Amino acid sequence: MLKTVKGQAAGLTKDQRNAFVAAYLGWAMDAFDYFLVVLVYSEIADDFHVSLTDMAFLTTATLVMRPVGALLFGMWADRRGRRVPLMVDVVFYSIVGFACAFAPNYTVLLVLRLLYGIGMGGEWGLGAALAMEKIPTERRGFWSGLLQSGYSLGYLLAAVAFFVIEPVFGWRGLFAFSLLPALVALWVRSRVEESEVWEKSVALNRTPAHQVFRNPAVLRRFVYLVALMTAFNWMSHGTQDIYPTFVKKGLDLSANTSIAIAVVYNIGAMIGGVLLGAYSERLGRRRTIMIAAAAGLVVVPFFVLSTTVGWLMLSSFLMQVCVQGAWGVIPAHLTEMSPDAVRGFYPGVTYQLGNLIAALNLPIQEALAERHGYPSAMAWTIVPTLAVVILLSALGKEAKGIRFGSGSATAPSGAAAGTVQP
């Protein structure tokens, strides 16, 4: 396994490295800011005198607006290139995220989170498209897993920031601090050159997006990927969003213990994403996803029923190895399934529409927890979701190894070229 990882991790050119680092930092910033809310929403609820169920809609507000950002920035990127839209995007969400530190009440904070969702909606799809278009074809698996692990790094950094900043400056200080890593991401992004694949695609094929979608195969694949991303987002948010509150409120453990556990399971997430992303080059994208989700089902009883710190750390670590191991395949999988002409918005919009449909996960889990307890709330949402991930992956196709930039309006979605079923 380590030999597989080492082979795919071979050196990149300076431009490829800059593009990857820019996408990685942007995705880490997405998770950093999102999980700031997850980690402190009980504290914000106390300050603003609102219920935890109401506070959970802060995360929902962000998720709901992400498809809007993915559509707007994605269409811009397909027409004008990846580089400038990505720079404008990071400036926009940096300003809005910083403003959250000064929200005077719940309503203002909710509006800011709506706006933030637009900025973050444009981040993942464009960053993934730019990075995967520059990465050598045979190495996409490893770099896809490493890129997706940026999400776990962002969560990990949010947990560390909580330890260091929140005791001194409170939850507002956390949002103010988020401006610094965002500016670092902007600086790196300014050094990235335009995607050669996009330039080649524009030269060969100027097919408008609406004409691309007239192809029934492209439309069927789009609907399928939205369904897949709905299950994936429910899987990740279902195992992460409520977990810190479960540890603090459900098990009556300290906030510091909750954050320590979060650090451990995010290390597991990063390991899982990189290893399984790399292994998807040998096993295939869909088979790797199914193996990871099936392993997650085995871990569920330990994950929801553990009560001691040691078991909580171990079970959550293993769960995130599985969940984020499956996610490690996604940047490569979605970009490979995207037609050249619309790769700027196709991966991002399918991903973010899945996020939108899964946006009620946390409020639903909180409502279930109030009636039946946290273990039942998590089990009743996680088990069906993992099963659906396996089923959808089994029914779908993949395009591992496809060469970007052919100028074709469609991308093959099966192992054999020319297969265009979902």
PEFENBEL-V791459 format. One record per residue. N is the residue number from 1. PSI is psi in whole degrees, 0 to 359 (none if undefined). NEAR is the number of other C-alpha atoms within 12 Angstrom. D_LAST is the distance of its C-alpha to the last C-alpha in Angstrom with 1 decimal. Layout:
n=[N;N]
psi=[PSI;PSI]
near=[NEAR;NEAR]
d_last=[D_LAST;D_LAST]
This chain:
n=[1;2;3;4;5;6;7;8;9;10;11;12;13;14;15;16;17;18;19;20;21;22;23;24;25;26;27;28;29;30;31;32;33;34;35;36;37;38;39;40;41;42;43;44;45;46;47;48;49;50;51;52;53;54;55;56;57;58;59;60;61;62;63;64;65;66;67;68;69;70;71;72;73;74;75;76;77;78;79;80;81;82;83;84;85;86;87;88;89;90;91;92;93;94;95;96;97;98;99;100;101;102;103;104;105;106;107;108;109;110;111;112;113;114;115;116;117;118;119;120;121;122;123;124;125;126;127;128;129;130;131;132;133;134;135;136;137;138;139;140;141;142;143;144;145;146;147;148;149;150;151;152;153;154;155;156;157;158;159;160;161;162;163;164;165;166;167;168;169;170;171;172;173;174;175;176;177;178;179;180;181;182;183;184;185;186;187;188;189;190;191;192;193;194;195;196;197;198;199;200;201;202;203;204;205;206;207;208;209;210;211;212;213;214;215;216;217;218;219;220;221;222;223;224;225;226;227;228;229;230;231;232;233;234;235;236;237;238;239;240;241;242;243;244;245;246;247;248;249;250;251;252;253;254;255;256;257;258;259;260;261;262;263;264;265;266;267;268;269;270;271;272;273;274;275;276;277;278;279;280;281;282;283;284;285;286;287;288;289;290;291;292;293;294;295;296;297;298;299;300;301;302;303;304;305;306;307;308;309;310;311;312;313;314;315;316;317;318;319;320;321;322;323;324;325;326;327;328;329;330;331;332;333;334;335;336;337;338;339;340;341;342;343;344;345;346;347;348;349;350;351;352;353;354;355;356;357;358;359;360;361;362;363;364;365;366;367;368;369;370;371;372;373;374;375;376;377;378;379;380;381;382;383;384;385;386;387;388;389;390;391;392;393;394;395;396;397;398;399;400;401;402;403;404;405;406;407;408;409;410;411;412;413;414;415;416;417;418;419;420;421;422]
psi=[315;328;321;315;314;320;321;341;10;157;146;164;167;316;319;319;316;318;318;314;320;314;320;313;320;317;323;321;323;306;322;309;320;315;347;316;316;319;333;11;338;325;319;321;319;318;320;359;51;162;161;325;318;318;327;337;350;317;323;318;318;314;323;324;351;320;328;314;319;320;310;307;328;316;322;316;325;335;321;359;166;324;304;314;323;322;317;320;313;327;316;307;337;316;315;318;319;322;335;335;341;15;126;341;177;319;314;317;321;317;317;323;328;313;320;323;325;313;315;336;329;348;305;310;314;317;316;317;312;314;311;330;336;337;138;141;313;355;6;324;308;310;332;313;320;320;314;333;345;329;315;324;318;318;316;316;324;320;317;318;323;315;316;317;317;318;334;313;357;185;332;324;328;316;322;321;333;342;325;305;332;321;326;316;321;318;316;318;329;343;1;137;161;154;121;328;318;316;319;318;319;320;324;331;115;35;123;155;319;331;324;319;354;343;116;325;319;318;317;318;322;312;318;315;326;316;317;317;332;312;319;316;323;325;312;311;327;334;354;315;316;349;315;323;323;315;318;309;318;322;356;37;163;160;322;321;319;317;323;319;320;321;316;312;339;332;318;320;318;319;314;317;315;312;311;329;314;318;341;343;335;319;340;155;309;317;321;317;314;320;316;315;321;320;325;322;323;325;338;310;319;323;319;341;351;144;343;155;318;313;324;316;314;312;320;325;310;322;318;335;317;309;308;342;317;318;333;338;336;315;315;316;311;319;325;330;359;135;147;319;340;27;343;321;341;307;317;319;318;317;313;331;323;320;319;312;328;7;338;6;307;313;321;315;320;318;318;321;323;328;322;357;158;319;316;318;318;316;317;341;325;314;309;324;315;321;320;321;316;314;311;322;322;326;341;188;178;169;40;130;359;144;121;155;21;344;1;147;345;159;138;141;18;177;328;136;140;351;121;10;160;none]
near=[18;15;13;23;30;18;19;31;26;19;15;20;15;16;25;28;28;30;41;43;36;42;49;44;41;49;41;37;44;47;43;38;50;45;42;45;43;40;47;42;35;30;26;33;25;17;20;21;17;20;22;32;27;27;33;38;34;44;43;34;37;42;44;36;35;44;41;33;43;45;36;31;42;46;31;26;40;42;29;23;34;45;39;28;36;52;36;30;41;46;31;30;42;40;27;34;45;31;28;38;31;21;25;17;20;27;20;19;33;33;27;33;42;32;34;42;41;39;46;53;49;51;59;54;53;57;56;52;54;51;52;53;46;39;41;28;26;28;36;51;48;46;50;56;49;45;49;52;46;41;42;48;38;36;42;35;37;40;39;28;36;39;28;19;23;27;18;13;17;25;37;31;29;39;41;28;32;41;29;24;35;41;28;24;37;35;23;28;39;26;23;32;30;32;38;28;34;37;28;21;31;27;18;17;26;23;24;18;30;16;18;27;23;16;21;18;27;34;27;23;36;40;26;31;42;31;33;44;39;34;43;49;41;43;45;43;42;43;48;43;40;46;42;42;40;42;36;27;22;28;24;18;21;18;28;26;28;36;38;33;37;47;35;34;39;43;34;33;43;41;37;42;44;45;42;48;51;42;39;45;36;25;23;31;44;40;32;39;45;34;31;42;43;29;28;40;33;22;31;38;25;25;39;39;25;23;24;21;27;18;22;35;32;28;34;42;37;35;47;46;40;45;55;51;51;55;53;48;52;53;53;51;50;51;52;41;48;50;45;45;45;53;54;48;46;48;48;48;44;47;49;44;38;37;42;37;28;37;37;31;40;43;30;31;38;35;23;22;27;20;13;17;24;37;34;26;31;41;32;27;37;41;31;24;35;41;30;28;40;31;24;29;35;22;22;32;34;43;38;39;31;35;29;39;33;24;26;28;34;43;44;34;36;27;22;16;18;18;21;28;29;32]
d_last=[30.2;32.5;32.6;28.8;29.1;32.2;30.7;27.8;30.1;32.3;33.8;32.1;33.9;35.6;33.1;30.0;31.9;32.8;29.3;28.1;31.1;30.6;27.0;28.2;31.2;29.4;26.9;29.9;31.7;28.9;29.3;33.1;33.6;31.1;32.8;36.2;35.7;34.5;37.5;40.1;39.0;41.6;44.3;43.1;43.3;46.8;47.8;46.4;47.3;43.9;42.2;39.5;37.1;37.8;37.5;34.1;32.9;33.7;30.6;28.7;30.1;28.8;25.2;25.3;26.2;23.8;21.1;24.0;24.9;21.4;21.2;24.8;25.0;21.6;22.4;25.8;24.5;22.4;25.5;28.3;27.0;26.2;29.8;31.7;29.2;28.9;32.7;33.2;30.7;32.6;35.9;34.7;33.5;36.5;38.9;37.3;37.0;40.7;41.7;40.5;43.5;45.8;44.3;47.3;45.5;42.3;41.4;41.7;39.7;36.9;36.9;36.8;33.8;32.0;32.8;31.9;28.4;28.0;29.1;27.1;23.9;24.3;25.1;22.1;19.6;22.3;23.8;20.7;19.8;23.5;23.9;20.8;21.6;25.1;24.6;24.7;21.5;22.7;23.9;21.0;20.6;24.2;24.4;21.1;22.8;26.1;24.7;23.2;26.5;28.1;27.1;29.1;31.9;32.1;32.4;35.0;36.9;36.9;38.5;41.1;41.8;42.4;44.9;46.7;46.5;46.2;49.6;51.4;49.6;47.6;44.1;44.9;45.8;42.3;40.7;43.4;42.8;39.1;40.2;41.4;38.2;36.4;39.1;38.6;34.9;35.9;38.5;36.0;33.5;36.2;36.6;33.1;32.6;30.0;26.7;27.3;23.6;23.7;27.0;25.8;22.7;25.0;27.4;25.0;22.8;23.9;21.1;21.3;18.4;18.6;18.3;15.2;13.6;14.9;12.2;10.0;6.9;8.0;8.8;5.9;4.2;7.9;8.4;6.2;8.1;11.2;11.2;11.0;13.6;15.7;16.1;16.9;19.4;20.9;21.3;23.1;25.2;25.9;27.5;29.2;30.3;32.7;33.9;36.8;38.1;37.8;40.0;42.4;42.7;41.6;43.5;46.1;45.7;46.7;44.5;45.2;44.1;40.8;40.3;41.3;38.7;36.1;37.2;36.8;33.3;32.1;33.5;31.4;28.3;29.1;29.7;26.5;24.3;26.1;26.4;22.9;21.4;23.6;22.9;19.1;20.1;21.5;19.4;15.9;14.1;12.5;15.8;17.9;16.3;16.9;20.4;21.3;20.3;22.1;25.1;25.1;25.6;28.6;30.0;29.7;33.2;35.0;33.2;34.2;37.5;39.2;42.3;44.1;43.3;42.7;40.2;38.5;38.1;36.9;34.4;32.9;32.9;30.9;28.5;27.7;27.4;24.6;22.9;23.3;22.6;19.0;19.1;20.4;17.2;15.5;17.2;16.2;12.6;11.9;14.1;12.5;9.1;11.3;12.7;16.4;17.8;16.6;16.4;19.4;17.9;14.0;14.2;17.3;16.4;13.2;15.5;18.5;17.0;16.2;19.8;21.1;19.8;21.2;24.4;26.5;26.2;29.6;31.6;30.2;31.2;34.5;35.2;34.4;36.6;39.5;39.5;38.5;38.8;36.5;35.5;34.3;32.5;30.5;29.9;28.7;26.0;25.1;24.7;22.2;20.1;20.1;19.1;16.1;15.0;15.4;13.6;10.4;10.6;11.3;8.4;5.7;6.0;8.5;10.6;14.0;16.9;15.5;18.5;18.5;20.6;19.9;20.1;16.9;15.2;11.7;10.7;9.4;6.5;8.3;12.0;13.1;13.5;12.0;8.8;6.4;3.8;0.0]
